[in-house]
C-alpha cells in the first residue's frame, strides 16, 4: 500500500517538474520579448498620447458641426476594435479586456473587429457580430499596416455602416500592472465644449473640411498603432508575471509532495521494522 | 522667452521636443513660417523640408513626411509619418530604397503594396532632396 503511494507521489513530482520547465521557459521568452516591446512602446508613447490629447482639444473647439467626422452618423451601430493577444497563458490579460468590453456594449448594435487570435475566437464563439479579424500582427505591426487597417475601417464609417468607433486595448501601466482601456476614436465629439471658454478661433488651412479629411486617417492610424504596440507590451508583461507565479506555485507543490513522499517512505520503513520485531517476538 | 515650444513626433519616436525661435513647414498650400505668438492653426503637412532655429541660433534642417501641424496657445505640435534630421538621413540607404520601390511600382504592384511603395518612394526622394538642400547652404 505504502509502496504504491510512494510511486504515485514520485510520478506527480516528475510531472510538476516538467511543468516548471515549461513555465520557466515561457517566462524567459516573454521577459526578453517584453524588453523589446517596452522600448517600442516608450517610443510610441509621445505620439499616441499627444495626438489623442490634441484631437480632443480640437474637437472641443470646432465650430463647424456638419463635418462627417465630428457629428454622429445615422447608423445606430458602433464598431469596437478589440486588441487581444495571440496566445493564452497570460493570466487574466485577455479575459479582463473582454469582460470590460462586454459590460460596456449593447450586443445588438455593436460590430466587433477583433485583433489577435484570442479575441477572434472569443467573439465568434459567443455569437457577437464580427467584422474582419486580424491575427498574429502585434509583434510585427508597422505604422503602414495600421494605416491600411484604419483606412478600411474609415471607408465603412464613411459609408455609414457604423457611426461610432471605439478602441479597446490593454494599457501598460507598469510591468506589474496592466489595465483594460476603452477609448473613443470617432466621431470627434467627446462631450466637452471649450468653444465659449477660450474664445479664440482656430484657423484651418485650407478649410476645416479638408483639414479633418487629411488628419483623421492619420489620427486613427496612430491610435490603432499605439494601441497595438501598448497591448503587445502589456501582454508580454502579463505573461511574464503569470508564468513567474506559476513557477512559484509549482515549486511550492513540489516541496509539499517531497515532504509527503519522505513521510510515506519513513512510514514504510517503520512498518517493516515493526513487522520484523513483532515477527521475532512471536 | 523669445521662442515657443515645438514638438515633432512620429509613430515610432519623438524626434524633437524643445524651445525654438522659428520653424518653417511645408503645408498643402505652400511653406509657412511659424514665429512666437502665432494664431491657433491646424493644417496638413506634405512631404518636404522642415527648418527650425533653436533659441541659441543654431539652425537645423530635417525632412518631414505627411501629417499635420497643430498650433495651439503658442505651442506647436507636428505629427508626421516619418521625420529625420539631415544628419540622420542615410543617403546610400535612401538611394537604394528608392530604386527598390521603383522596381516594385514598375513590376505592377497593386493595392496596399502599391501605395506603400509609392509613399516610400516619395519619402526617399524628399530625403535626398533635403540632403541636396543642406549641401547648398
Interface residues (C-beta under 8 A of the other chain):
Chain A: X40 X43 X44 X46 X47 X48 X50 X51 X54 X57 X58 X61 X143 X144 X146 X148 X200 X201 X202 X203 X204 X205 X206 X210 X211 X214 X215 X218 X219 X221 X222 X225 X226
Chain B: X7 X9 X10 X11 X12 X13 X14 X17 X27 X28 X29 X39 X40 X41 X42 X43 X44 X66 X67 X68 X70 X72 X77 X79 X81 X112 X115 X116 X119
